[in-house]
Amino acid sequence: MISLETPSSARAFLRRRRATGIVPPGVTGAVACHPVNALDPLQIVTSQTAVFFLIADLGVTIATGVSHWVDRTANAFDAVQATTTAQPALQSAALNGRNTILADGVDDRLVVGTMDLPAPGTTPTWFWGVFNEPTDLGSATLFGGGSSTLMRIFRSSLTQMRCSNGVSGTQVTRVVNTWYRFEALFANSATSDYLKIGSTDSGVGTATGNNNPAAGAFTLFAQQTAGNSPGNFNLACLGAWSGNPTAAEKALLSAWVTGYYGASVNV
């Protein structure tokens, strides 16, 4: 087994990281780990409370594939998979020398089993991350909340992705096998919900129905914990905040993506 950071050491890392701004060494095994920039997403977005933040350069445990991906916030919303055949693969130095995590689009998935969010109309959730989709696999899911009408981003056509049940106004064009920065707001509001992939914005439109995923239902690379609608997606990082960040914070996040992952990522 290879561990970039064990769950306990990752939380200690977070405390040290925030206190000093320095990434200490902590790699065991043969997988390279890259330091996060001095100003990282958890420090950039301060207007909203962080729900979770996963980055493939830190907190990844390898069994057969990725069995544990540690949340870098204090909430401990880790993504896990005990079934070896369903563990996605760590792609070492795959994007500008940074690690990514790749799901096979067959049965790979990671489950955030402890997260239980309030309804989006009560507390909105804003997602942000860096991904690509190597191959098009029908209604493939980037992440899902337990059903087709809960918090979900998935492929809706050969050229488009959309939020949740795909209400008009949330579909966005994307190109297969291209890296993107994406963001999406789930607030159960026809005047604020949106999906943006790279520079392409869906415009607003209610995207979420009335429910966020219940505890144990939020799944990466699939619609549900059982693996429905699996996606052949590659994730470099994924975060969520309890509200919509400011325009200035979003601009800083885009600059961070370019500086950390390189200009090949569409922001």
One Martini backbone bead per residue (centre of mass of N, CA, C, O) as a GRO file, in nm:
protein
  267
    1MET     BB    1   0.097   0.035   0.021
    2ILE     BB    2   0.019   0.375  -0.066
    3SER     BB    3   0.095   0.699   0.096
    4LEU     BB    4   0.074   1.038   0.088
    5GLU     BB    5  -0.154   1.054   0.320
    6THR     BB    6  -0.279   1.007   0.600
    7PRO     BB    7  -0.554   1.103   0.757
    8SER     BB    8  -0.407   1.213   1.013
    9SER     BB    9  -0.168   1.359   0.869
   10ALA     BB   10  -0.343   1.546   0.695
   11ARG     BB   11  -0.457   1.714   0.929
   12ALA     BB   12  -0.185   1.804   1.031
   13PHE     BB   13  -0.103   1.939   0.773
   14LEU     BB   14  -0.323   2.155   0.770
   15ARG     BB   15  -0.233   2.296   1.024
   16ARG     BB   16   0.053   2.362   0.925
   17ARG     BB   17  -0.020   2.503   0.659
   18ARG     BB   18  -0.182   2.741   0.785
   19ALA     BB   19   0.047   2.840   0.979
   20THR     BB   20   0.305   2.848   0.747
   21GLY     BB   21   0.281   2.784   0.422
   22ILE     BB   22   0.412   2.491   0.445
   23VAL     BB   23   0.516   2.198   0.288
   24PRO     BB   24   0.566   1.906   0.414
   25PRO     BB   25   0.699   1.623   0.430
   26GLY     BB   26   0.506   1.285   0.344
   27VAL     BB   27   0.622   1.062   0.164
   28THR     BB   28   0.528   0.736   0.075
   29GLY     BB   29   0.682   0.570  -0.148
   30ALA     BB   30   0.655   0.620  -0.522
   31VAL     BB   31   0.473   0.872  -0.507
   32ALA     BB   32   0.433   1.176  -0.606
   33CYS     BB   33   0.449   1.500  -0.436
   34HIS     BB   34   0.297   1.820  -0.448
   35PRO     BB   35   0.298   2.130  -0.376
   36VAL     BB   36   0.108   2.378  -0.269
   37ASN     BB   37   0.042   2.670  -0.312
   38ALA     BB   38   0.058   2.930  -0.100
   39LEU     BB   39  -0.213   2.998  -0.258
   40ASP     BB   40  -0.504   2.838  -0.194
   41PRO     BB   41  -0.838   2.768  -0.213
   42LEU     BB   42  -0.882   2.784   0.104
   43GLN     BB   43  -0.758   3.087   0.100
   44ILE     BB   44  -0.925   3.235  -0.118
   45VAL     BB   45  -1.196   3.131   0.009
   46THR     BB   46  -1.365   3.348   0.263
   47SER     BB   47  -1.683   3.412   0.220
   48GLN     BB   48  -1.697   3.098   0.252
   49THR     BB   49  -1.765   2.781   0.356
   50ALA     BB   50  -1.602   2.497   0.372
   51VAL     BB   51  -1.676   2.161   0.296
   52PHE     BB   52  -1.460   2.061   0.068
   53PHE     BB   53  -1.116   1.929  -0.023
   54LEU     BB   54  -0.970   1.787  -0.319
   55ILE     BB   55  -0.630   1.663  -0.390
   56ALA     BB   56  -0.415   1.450  -0.573
   57ASP     BB   57  -0.141   1.541  -0.409
   58LEU     BB   58  -0.321   1.472  -0.149
   59GLY     BB   59  -0.448   1.218   0.053
   60VAL     BB   60  -0.353   0.941  -0.096
   61THR     BB   61  -0.461   0.601  -0.109
   62ILE     BB   62  -0.306   0.291  -0.205
   63ALA     BB   63  -0.398  -0.012  -0.322
   64THR     BB   64  -0.500  -0.087  -0.605
   65GLY     BB   65  -0.623   0.185  -0.574
   66VAL     BB   66  -0.818   0.427  -0.470
   67SER     BB   67  -0.928   0.424  -0.121
   68HIS     BB   68  -0.825   0.727  -0.026
   69TRP     BB   69  -0.955   1.072   0.011
   70VAL     BB   70  -0.859   1.359   0.164
   71ASP     BB   71  -0.992   1.601   0.338
   72ARG     BB   72  -0.870   1.944   0.396
   73THR     BB   73  -1.073   1.982   0.594
   74ALA     BB   74  -1.237   1.962   0.914
   75ASN     BB   75  -1.485   1.763   0.817
   76ALA     BB   76  -1.404   1.478   0.696
   77PHE     BB   77  -1.487   1.438   0.370
   78ASP     BB   78  -1.412   1.156   0.267
   79ALA     BB   79  -1.301   0.949  -0.001
   80VAL     BB   80  -1.415   0.607  -0.057
   81GLN     BB   81  -1.283   0.254  -0.133
   82ALA     BB   82  -1.289  -0.095  -0.068
   83THR     BB   83  -1.331  -0.190  -0.352
   84THR     BB   84  -1.089  -0.276  -0.570
   85THR     BB   85  -1.255  -0.274  -0.852
   86ALA     BB   86  -1.360   0.045  -0.770
   87GLN     BB   87  -1.081   0.176  -0.797
   88PRO     BB   88  -0.925   0.431  -0.887
   89ALA     BB   89  -0.661   0.597  -1.060
   90LEU     BB   90  -0.346   0.705  -1.026
   91GLN     BB   91  -0.202   0.995  -1.195
   92SER     BB   92   0.115   1.058  -1.234
   93ALA     BB   93   0.198   1.357  -1.354
   94ALA     BB   94  -0.052   1.431  -1.575
   95LEU     BB   95  -0.062   1.759  -1.490
   96ASN     BB   96   0.194   1.946  -1.485
   97GLY     BB   97   0.305   1.732  -1.257
   98ARG     BB   98   0.024   1.644  -1.162
   99ASN     BB   99  -0.213   1.482  -1.003
  100THR     BB  100  -0.462   1.227  -1.073
  101ILE     BB  101  -0.805   1.088  -1.101
  102LEU     BB  102  -0.913   0.778  -1.258
  103ALA     BB  103  -1.199   0.663  -1.414
  104ASP     BB  104  -1.329   0.388  -1.611
  105GLY     BB  105  -1.661   0.377  -1.661
  106VAL     BB  106  -1.771   0.111  -1.500
  107ASP     BB  107  -1.706   0.101  -1.142
  108ASP     BB  108  -1.584   0.349  -1.049
  109ARG     BB  109  -1.565   0.488  -0.704
  110LEU     BB  110  -1.640   0.748  -0.463
  111VAL     BB  111  -1.734   0.792  -0.113
  112VAL     BB  112  -1.911   1.038   0.086
  113GLY     BB  113  -2.031   0.914   0.389
  114THR     BB  114  -2.054   1.197   0.590
  115MET     BB  115  -2.227   1.374   0.411
  116ASP     BB  116  -2.485   1.631   0.521
  117LEU     BB  117  -2.684   1.836   0.352
  118PRO     BB  118  -2.869   2.085   0.304
  119ALA     BB  119  -3.086   2.238   0.144
  120PRO     BB  120  -3.032   2.458  -0.118
  121GLY     BB  121  -3.252   2.669  -0.022
  122THR     BB  122  -3.095   2.704   0.251
  123THR     BB  123  -2.796   2.585   0.150
  124PRO     BB  124  -2.583   2.648  -0.063
  125THR     BB  125  -2.379   2.491  -0.330
  126TRP     BB  126  -2.033   2.522  -0.433
  127PHE     BB  127  -1.859   2.413  -0.714
  128TRP     BB  128  -1.506   2.310  -0.775
  129GLY     BB  129  -1.277   2.228  -1.056
  130VAL     BB  130  -1.066   1.969  -1.221
  131PHE     BB  131  -1.124   1.829  -1.555
  132ASN     BB  132  -1.176   1.525  -1.753
  133GLU     BB  133  -1.293   1.340  -2.061
  134PRO     BB  134  -1.161   1.096  -2.242
  135THR     BB  135  -1.453   0.958  -2.278
  136ASP     BB  136  -1.761   0.884  -2.422
  137LEU     BB  137  -2.046   0.749  -2.193
  138GLY     BB  138  -2.293   0.896  -2.201
  139SER     BB  139  -2.447   0.922  -1.877
  140ALA     BB  140  -2.204   1.042  -1.731
  141THR     BB  141  -2.051   1.085  -1.402
  142LEU     BB  142  -1.889   1.300  -1.187
  143PHE     BB  143  -2.132   1.360  -0.978
  144GLY     BB  144  -2.351   1.236  -0.703
  145GLY     BB  145  -2.661   1.221  -0.479
  146GLY     BB  146  -2.851   0.934  -0.563
  147SER     BB  147  -2.990   1.079  -0.814
  148SER     BB  148  -3.110   1.246  -1.096
  149THR     BB  149  -3.234   1.492  -0.891
  150LEU     BB  150  -2.976   1.535  -0.762
  151MET     BB  151  -2.671   1.621  -0.700
  152ARG     BB  152  -2.546   1.674  -1.040
  153ILE     BB  153  -2.285   1.588  -1.284
  154PHE     BB  154  -2.327   1.538  -1.644
  155ARG     BB  155  -2.363   1.376  -1.938
  156SER     BB  156  -2.599   1.469  -2.209
  157SER     BB  157  -2.392   1.474  -2.453
  158LEU     BB  158  -2.140   1.476  -2.672
  159THR     BB  159  -2.109   1.815  -2.598
  160GLN     BB  160  -2.252   1.790  -2.304
  161MET     BB  161  -2.329   1.933  -1.985
  162ARG     BB  162  -2.504   1.889  -1.660
  163CYS     BB  163  -2.739   1.952  -1.414
  164SER     BB  164  -2.891   1.718  -1.288
  165ASN     BB  165  -3.209   1.723  -1.447
  166GLY     BB  166  -3.164   1.941  -1.681
  167VAL     BB  167  -3.263   2.211  -1.671
  168SER     BB  168  -3.308   2.472  -1.833
  169GLY     BB  169  -2.978   2.643  -1.839
  170THR     BB  170  -2.739   2.399  -1.763
  171GLN     BB  171  -2.605   2.360  -2.035
  172VAL     BB  172  -2.270   2.257  -2.152
  173THR     BB  173  -2.008   2.289  -2.350
  174ARG     BB  174  -1.775   2.023  -2.445
  175VAL     BB  175  -1.456   1.857  -2.475
  176VAL     BB  176  -1.314   1.580  -2.523
  177ASN     BB  177  -1.011   1.552  -2.377
  178THR     BB  178  -1.037   1.817  -2.185
  179TRP     BB  179  -0.931   2.064  -1.981
  180TYR     BB  180  -1.114   2.189  -1.686
  181ARG     BB  181  -1.273   2.447  -1.533
  182PHE     BB  182  -1.526   2.431  -1.279
  183GLU     BB  183  -1.867   2.551  -1.199
  184ALA     BB  184  -2.136   2.529  -0.937
  185LEU     BB  185  -2.475   2.618  -0.847
  186PHE     BB  186  -2.675   2.506  -0.564
  187ALA     BB  187  -3.010   2.680  -0.484
  188ASN     BB  188  -3.297   2.656  -0.598
  189SER     BB  189  -3.258   2.881  -0.847
  190ALA     BB  190  -3.352   3.065  -1.137
  191THR     BB  191  -3.134   3.319  -1.055
  192SER     BB  192  -2.846   3.130  -0.977
  193ASP     BB  193  -2.814   2.881  -1.113
  194TYR     BB  194  -2.510   2.709  -1.238
  195LEU     BB  195  -2.287   2.631  -1.522
  196LYS     BB  196  -1.921   2.615  -1.560
  197ILE     BB  197  -1.700   2.559  -1.847
  198GLY     BB  198  -1.472   2.737  -1.832
  199SER     BB  199  -1.605   3.004  -2.032
  200THR     BB  200  -1.877   2.842  -2.021
  201ASP     BB  201  -2.208   2.954  -1.967
  202SER     BB  202  -2.540   2.865  -1.892
  203GLY     BB  203  -2.674   3.016  -1.707
  204VAL     BB  204  -2.967   3.039  -1.554
  205GLY     BB  205  -3.114   2.760  -1.362
  206THR     BB  206  -3.276   2.519  -1.229
  207ALA     BB  207  -3.081   2.222  -1.099
  208THR     BB  208  -3.183   2.054  -0.806
  209GLY     BB  209  -3.440   2.086  -0.694
  210ASN     BB  210  -3.480   2.007  -0.326
  211ASN     BB  211  -3.202   1.825  -0.298
  212ASN     BB  212  -2.958   1.704  -0.120
  213PRO     BB  213  -2.754   1.483  -0.020
  214ALA     BB  214  -2.735   1.236   0.178
  215ALA     BB  215  -2.597   1.046   0.384
  216GLY     BB  216  -2.385   0.841   0.178
  217ALA     BB  217  -2.450   0.950  -0.141
  218PHE     BB  218  -2.197   1.085  -0.224
  219THR     BB  219  -2.047   1.058  -0.561
  220LEU     BB  220  -1.770   0.972  -0.741
  221PHE     BB  221  -1.816   0.878  -1.080
  222ALA     BB  222  -2.128   0.865  -0.982
  223GLN     BB  223  -2.464   0.869  -0.897
  224GLN     BB  224  -2.416   0.619  -0.704
  225THR     BB  225  -2.297   0.388  -0.481
  226ALA     BB  226  -2.358   0.147  -0.695
  227GLY     BB  227  -2.267   0.286  -0.995
  228ASN     BB  228  -2.438   0.461  -1.152
  229SER     BB  229  -2.343   0.619  -1.420
  230PRO     BB  230  -2.055   0.599  -1.508
  231GLY     BB  231  -1.731   0.773  -1.527
  232ASN     BB  232  -1.470   0.893  -1.753
  233PHE     BB  233  -1.292   1.056  -1.520
  234ASN     BB  234  -1.063   1.335  -1.445
  235LEU     BB  235  -0.925   1.435  -1.130
  236ALA     BB  236  -0.750   1.694  -0.959
  237CYS     BB  237  -0.997   1.864  -0.828
  238LEU     BB  238  -1.232   1.920  -0.539
  239GLY     BB  239  -1.486   2.159  -0.435
  240ALA     BB  240  -1.676   2.306  -0.152
  241TRP     BB  241  -1.929   2.559  -0.080
  242SER     BB  242  -2.160   2.761   0.131
  243GLY     BB  243  -2.157   2.934  -0.142
  244ASN     BB  244  -2.102   3.223  -0.332
  245PRO     BB  245  -1.847   3.355  -0.448
  246THR     BB  246  -1.664   3.593  -0.548
  247ALA     BB  247  -1.536   3.729  -0.828
  248ALA     BB  248  -1.248   3.756  -0.716
  249GLU     BB  249  -1.216   3.463  -0.622
  250LYS     BB  250  -1.261   3.330  -0.898
  251ALA     BB  251  -1.018   3.464  -1.036
  252LEU     BB  252  -0.805   3.340  -0.844
  253LEU     BB  253  -0.868   3.046  -0.909
  254SER     BB  254  -0.793   3.060  -1.207
  255ALA     BB  255  -0.500   3.145  -1.156
  256TRP     BB  256  -0.424   2.895  -0.995
  257VAL     BB  257  -0.469   2.687  -1.215
  258THR     BB  258  -0.257   2.797  -1.413
  259GLY     BB  259  -0.014   2.784  -1.212
  260TYR     BB  260  -0.049   2.471  -1.131
  261TYR     BB  261  -0.161   2.323  -1.422
  262GLY     BB  262  -0.169   2.517  -1.653
  263ALA     BB  263  -0.263   2.633  -1.982
  264SER     BB  264  -0.434   2.366  -2.068
  265VAL     BB  265  -0.645   2.482  -1.888
  266ASN     BB  266  -0.971   2.571  -1.900
  267VAL     BB  267  -1.097   2.895  -1.753
   0.00000   0.00000   0.00000
